[in-house]
Amino acid sequence: MEKTHIDRLVTPDYFNRKECEGCGCCISICPYEALSMQTCADGIRRPRVDMTKCLRCNRCMDACEIYKCYYIPQKQYETARRAAL
């Protein structure tokens, strides 16, 4: 059975959209290339997380200078990761 590559938008449960300025510092720090930028409906580019690549190293969270935009609760991370694999 072939694994499907799923590119998942970080949902509000995981991501503080109101605080994100789209600086991209989280993108450049990810060692697994699990993040990319997407232009949202409001015109601001915000990160996407590819759950097939994310290993929850939290470097994106540490790099974020805006109120730590990222937070992925363990249970939600595990569920999303299983769905992606």
C-alpha positions as CSV (number, residue, x, y, z in Angstrom):
1,M,0.0,0.0,0.0
2,E,1.4,3.4,-1.0
3,K,1.6,6.2,1.5
4,T,-0.3,9.3,0.6
5,H,1.4,12.6,0.9
6,I,-0.9,14.9,2.8
7,D,-0.3,18.6,3.1
8,R,-2.3,19.9,6.1
9,L,-3.0,23.5,6.9
10,V,-2.3,24.2,10.6
11,T,-5.7,24.7,12.1
12,P,-6.6,27.3,14.7
13,D,-6.3,24.6,17.4
14,Y,-2.6,24.4,16.6
15,F,-1.9,27.9,15.5
16,N,-2.5,31.5,16.7
17,R,-3.5,33.1,13.4
18,K,-4.2,36.5,14.9
19,E,-0.6,36.8,16.1
20,C,1.2,35.4,13.0
21,E,2.8,38.1,10.8
22,G,4.0,35.6,8.2
23,C,7.7,36.3,8.9
24,G,8.6,32.7,7.9
25,C,11.2,32.3,10.7
26,C,9.6,28.9,11.5
27,I,10.0,27.8,7.9
28,S,13.8,28.4,7.8
29,I,14.4,26.6,11.1
30,C,12.6,23.4,10.4
31,P,15.2,20.6,9.8
32,Y,12.6,18.3,8.3
33,E,11.2,20.7,5.7
34,A,7.8,20.1,7.1
35,L,6.7,23.7,6.8
36,S,5.8,25.8,3.8
37,M,4.0,29.1,3.3
38,Q,0.4,29.5,2.0
39,T,-1.4,32.7,1.1
40,C,-4.6,32.8,3.2
41,A,-7.9,34.5,2.4
42,D,-6.8,37.7,4.2
43,G,-3.8,37.9,1.9
44,I,-1.2,37.1,4.6
45,R,1.2,34.2,4.0
46,R,1.1,31.7,6.8
47,P,2.7,28.4,7.5
48,R,1.4,25.0,6.5
49,V,2.5,21.8,8.3
50,D,3.1,18.6,6.3
51,M,2.2,16.1,9.0
52,T,4.0,13.3,7.1
53,K,7.3,15.2,7.7
54,C,6.7,16.8,11.1
55,L,8.5,15.0,13.9
56,R,7.4,17.5,16.6
57,C,10.9,18.8,17.4
58,N,9.3,22.1,18.3
59,R,12.0,24.2,16.7
60,C,9.3,26.1,14.9
61,M,7.7,27.0,18.2
62,D,11.1,28.1,19.7
63,A,11.9,30.2,16.6
64,C,8.6,32.1,16.6
65,E,9.0,35.6,17.9
66,I,5.3,36.3,18.1
67,Y,3.8,34.8,21.2
68,K,4.9,31.3,20.2
69,C,2.3,31.0,17.4
70,Y,2.5,27.2,17.4
71,Y,1.0,24.8,19.9
72,I,0.2,21.3,18.9
73,P,-1.3,19.2,21.8
74,Q,0.2,15.7,21.9
75,K,-3.1,13.9,21.3
76,Q,-4.0,16.1,18.3
77,Y,-0.4,15.8,16.9
78,E,-0.6,12.0,17.1
79,T,-4.0,11.8,15.5
80,A,-3.0,14.1,12.6
81,R,0.3,12.2,12.1
82,R,-1.4,8.8,12.0
83,A,-3.9,10.2,9.4
84,A,-1.1,11.5,7.3
85,L,0.9,8.2,7.3
